[in-house]
C-alpha cells in the first residue's frame, strides 16, 4: 500500500498474552490513525487494546463468516478508509 501512495504500517499479534503493555502503548502512540482488522464479530482485539493502552480504534474492520481475510480484502478495506480521511 505504501508503494501505491498510502503510507501504511502494521502491528501483528500472534499471541495476546503475555502482552508487553509498555511496548504496545509506545508503538500505538506513534500512529495517526488506528485501523484494527479482526476475524471475529465482537472486535475483541480492539477492546483489549483500548483497555490496556487507552487508545480507541479509529476504525474496526471485522470479518466473521468463517473464512480468512485475504490480503486483497485488507488492502481494499484500508484503502477505502484512507480515502475517507
Number of C-alpha atoms within 10 A of each C-alpha: 12 8 7 7 7 12 9 13 9 9 9 7 9 6 7 11 8 6 11 10 13 11 10 14 16 11 11 17 13 8 11 7 15 17 17 20 20 18 17 14 11 12 16 13 18 20 15 14 19 14 11 14 16 12 16 17 17 12 14 15 17 15 17 12 10 8 8 11 15 9 9 9 12 13 12 13 14 20 15 11 14 14 8 7 6
